[in-house]
Amino acid sequence: MKITIAGRWNKERGLTMYRSEEITNEDDQIDSRQVLERIKELREEREEAGPDQTGELPNEDEFNSLVTLIAELEENFGKESVNDGLILIRDSYFEEYAQEYAEEFGLIDKNIAWPYTCIDWGVAAEELQQDYTSFDFDGVDYWVPYLIK
């Protein structure tokens, strides 16, 4: 079995390395390219193993869930965008993401002081979400930057 190692960010654990089969709706951020790689791995595993005694193929639920997610992303953003990599941001993480985004792109002057440092990140996140589309991944809301296909 081919194993692809990739990174994933989780606010509690920071950057961790993982096999692509560990993509879950508990991740703070998910890259569509990792989902595509996992689907490929599952397809190979299923072809090798064949159905069990009940007629089900291995990892049926996971496979169907990821295929559905990719189909929704392709329908809304186009196959090319999905292949190039769309980042899904978990709703419960979005406020922290907004702050990291602002810092990463130099939107926060590090040399300023109070009262300019008193930002309501909840409101900032809500405003940033205006440029994002919400997607459900196994019962958890994720946000994807809105793109025109």
Disulfide bonds with the S-S distance in Angstrom:
none
